[in-house]
């Protein structure tokens, strides 16, 4: 999925907390244990053909990474029964993996390496961008579920994988543990144990990571055995949830530092659905802008230039028709691939009914990765 903001900020992301905090710290455990940090979401309006709001918890100023997880958008449930639903035109990515995970609905993925794959709840679409890939996402035409609801996550690739060839994988048979009271844990990526049962996903990752969906009936709880070297965070989708004894509001993220080998998720009076992410603290600093992840401003500027060299934009797709310093408007039509696009860095998506998405204008301010917090 794309970041469709028409004025995206350039984000400099590094491991650790970046005080001052906009979140809150709550002590939910024994003396000597680090507290749970509550990270509130921010509403982000997305323009173009996917005009909708998402709830974004990563990145943010207080904390921009959890392991190598660098982006988390939470959306829906949205009624797509009387509209075209999701329509995200072909757009590029570099330096990351996209993790598409649904609670309700269906999304059809196409990409420049020839993939065509519908993803449904309980299935994983995982796209590794490497040096560059492009893809589109759309609600399937015809009969489809009426609601669309899920999360979109990105994982930053380590520096030695930035030049890798792109590829795509789909996983429709991910490991699940079902408990005696209706508890359910499904692992997307990485591994953990629930109810004494080890669960490991076959999905490809390049740094130590974990991602899992946790579903609990009212009044139930589950203990998850995890890697104590990981930092972890729990996104609450629905219900009355607590994480390590601390209430986490719906659409917020509860974060804990490395050092815990068991994590407890509990439901109060309402059933809970949540997503756990975690990983070894990422050793590198990244610069992230629009749909690109690099190590410097120059990386993302070069990626933008390479993408726009593949896209021809008509005046109809420029904001106010401005000829000087044009600002492309995503999703407004009037674009097509330039000749030879299929042989260039981001390739060409075949079969999508519409032109590629032009990139916004880069910000005037040049950012450098900041030093990792101590």
N, C-alpha and C positions, 0 to 999 in steps of 0.2 A: 504494500500500500504506500501511496505517496504522502509526503507532507505537502498539502495543497495550499498552505498559507501564501498569500500574494506578497507579503512583506516579511519573509522569514528572518529571524535573527541568526547571526553567526554565533554558534555556541562553542565555547572552549570548555572541554570536559576533562576532568581528572578525578582520580580516586580520592575518597575521603570527603569530609564535610567542609563546606566553604562558608564559614561563619561570616556575618551574622545570619542566624537561622530564621526562616519564615515558618518553620515547623515547630513542634513542641516535643519535649522530652518527658516521658512518663515512666516512672520506676515500677515495673511489674514483677520483679523477681527478688530473690534473696540478696542480702548484703553482698557487695562485691561484684554483682552482675551489672553489666551496662544496661541503661534503660532502653525502652522502645521509643524510637523517634517517629512521630506522626508527621507525614508529609502530605499537605493538602494539595488537591489538584487545582489546575486553572482551566477555565473554559477557553477553548481556542476555536474561533470560527474558521471554517474552511470554505473557501470560495469555489467558483467554477461549478462544474456539473455535479459535484458532490457537496453542494451547499448544505452544511450541517455543522453542528458543534461537536467537539470531542472534549473529553476530560483528560488532560495531560498531567502525568505525575513525574515523568522523566523526559528530558533533563529539566532541572530547575536550579536556581542559584545556590540553594543550600546543599544540594547533592545532585550531581550530574550523572553518576554511574553507580550501578550495583553489580559488582563483578564487571563483565564486559557488556552487560545490558545498558544501552545508552538512550533508549527511546521507548516510551510506553504511552500509547493512546488507548482510551477506553471509550467505546461508543455504543449508542443504542440503549434500549431497544427502539428501533425506528421502523415505522410502518412503510413497507415498500410494495404493498399490495396494489396501490393505485397510481404508482409512479414508475419511472424507469429504474428506481433503486440506485444502487451504487454504479457510477459510471466514471471510472478513473482512466483517462487516456494514457497511451504509452508515455512513459517517463523513465529517467535514468536513475541508477544507483551506483555508488562506488564504496569500497572499503567496509562493507557491512554485510550482515545476513538479515533478511526480513523473515519474521516469524508471524504467520497469520493463524489466528486461533479464534474460533467462533463458539458462542453459546447458543445462538439461534441463526437460522438462515443458511444461505449458500452464496459463494463467490466463485466466479470463473476467472482463472488466472491464465494469461498468455504471456510469453516472453520471447526474447530475441535469440534464445538458444533452441527454440522450437517447441517449448512445453505448452500443453493445453490441459488444464487440470481444474476440476471443481473441488472446492474444499467445503466440508460440512462439519457440524459439531463433533468433537472427538477425534478429528483428523488434523494433521499438521501439513501446511505448505511451508517449505523452508527454501528460500532462495539465497544463494551465496553470490554476491556481486563481484568480489575480487576486483580486478582492474576496471570492470565496467559491464553493466547489463542494463537492459530496459525491459519494462513489462507493463501490462495493463491489467485492470481488475474491474469486473462488472457483475451486476446481478444477472443471472441467467435469464434469457428471454423465455416467454411462455409461462407455464405453470411453475410456481416456486413458493417456498414458505413465505408467509406474509410479513414476518419480522426479520430484521437484521440487527445482530447484537454480538459484540465480541471485543477483542483487544488486538492491537497491532503493536508488535515489539521489534526493535532492532538490536542486533548484537554487533559491537565493534570488532572488526578483524584485527589480529595482531599485525605489527608492521611487516613481518616476513611473509604475510599472505596477501598483501595489498596488490601484488602483481599477478596473482593467480587467475587462471581462466575461470569464468563464471559457470555456475551449474545450478540445477534445480532438483529438489527431491520432494516426494510426497509420501507421508506415512499414514496409513489408514488402520494400522493395528498396533496402537501404542499400549504399553503395559498399564494395567489397572489393578488396584487392590480394592476389594469391597468388604466392608466390615459388618459385624453382626447386627448393628443397629441402623444400617443404611448408610454408613460412612462410605465415601468413595474418594480415591486418590488416583489420578491419571498423570503419568509423567510425560511431558512433551519432549524435553531434552535433558541429557544428563541422567543422574541417578539419585535415589534416596530409598529409604525403607519405611514402610507403613505397616503396622500390625505385625512386625517381625518379618515381613516379606520384602525382599529386595526388588526394586523396580528399576530397570535401565532402558532408556530409549535408544533406538538404533540411529537416531538423527545425528548428522555430522556436525560437530562443533570443534573449534580450534583453540579454545581456552577452557579451563575447568569451569563448568556451568551446571545449573539445574533450573528447570522450569516445570511446574506441575499445577494442575487444577485440583482444588479441594472442595468437595461437596459434603455438607453435614446436615442431618435433620436437626430440628430444634432440640436443644439440650444435650447434644452429643459433642464429643471432642475426639481429637486424634493426635497422637504423638508421632512426629516424623524424625527419624534418625538421619542426620545430615552430616556433611563434612564440616568439622569445626574450623577449618581454614577459610571457609566461605563467609562472606557477608550475605544477608538475606533480607528480602522485603516481601510483604504480603499486600496485594491489592484486593480490596473487598469489592465484589461486584454487587451482591445482594445480601441482605440479612443482618442479623445482630451478631457480629463477629468480635472475638478477642484473639489476640496474638501474644503469646507469652504472658497471659493474664491482663493484657491492656486492651481496652476497647479501641477498635479501628473503625472509623466512620466509613460508610459506603462511599466508594470512589476515591478514597484516600489510601495512602501507602504507609504501612507500618514497617520500620527499618530496624534491624539489629546488626551490630558489629560482629566480626568473626569471634569465635570462642565458644560457641554453643554447639554441642553435638546432638541435642534433641530440641526440637521446636514443637510447641503445643498450639494448636488452633482449636478454638471452641465456638460453639453456637449457643446463643442465649434463647430467647423466646421465639425467635424466627429462624428458619433454615438459612444456611449460609452457602454461598458460592464465592470462591476466592481463587486467586492465582498467586502462587509462590514463585519468586525468582531469586536466584542467588548465584554466587560465583566467587572465585578467588579474586581479591582486589586487583583491578586491571593495572598493569605496571606502566602503561604508556598514557600520554596525554593526547587528546584528539581535538581536531577542529571539525565541527559539524555545521553544515549550512544546507538548507533545502533538503535534497535527497542524497547529499554527498557526505562521506566521512573521509577525512584525510589527516595529515599531521601538521599542516600549515595552511595559511590563507592561500598561498600559491597553489596548493594541491586542489582546493575546491574551485579556485578561479580557472585553473586549467581544465578541470572536469566540466565546468559550465561552458567554457569556450568550445570544447570538443563536442558537447551535446548540441549547442546552438549551430555548429557547423553542419549538423545533420538535419536541421529543421529549417524549413522555409516558412516565414511568417508574413501573412498579408496584413495590410493596414487594419482590416476588420478585427484582428486579434490583438491590436495594440490599444492600450488605455487612452481614451479620448482621441484615437487616431494620431497620436503624437509621432512625428517623424524624427525629431531630435530626442536623443536619450530615450528610445522606445522602452516602454514597460509592458511586456506581454501580459495578457490577461488569461490565466489558465482556464481551459475548457470552453472558451467562447468561439471556438472554430477558427477557420481561416488559416490552418497550418497544414503542411504536408511534409513528407520526408524529402530531403534534398537528394539529387541523383547520387548514387553510390553509397547511400546510408547503410545498406546492409553489410558493407565491407569495412565499416568504420568502427570506432571504439565501442559504441553502445549497440551496434547492430540495428535490426528493424523488427518490430512486432507485426506479424502477419495475421489478418483476420479481424482486427478490431475495427468497428464501424466509426471511424473518425481519425483525425490527424493527431500527431504527437503533441505533447504538452510543452509549451515553451517555458524556459527557465525565467524566474524573476531576475531583476537587476541586482547585482551584488551590492552590499552596503559599502558606504564610502570609507568606513573605519576599517583599518587593517588590524586584525587581531593575531596575537601570538599565543601559543599554548602557555598557560601559567604553570608555575612550579607546583608539584604535587604537595598537598598539605602534609605537614609533619604530624 
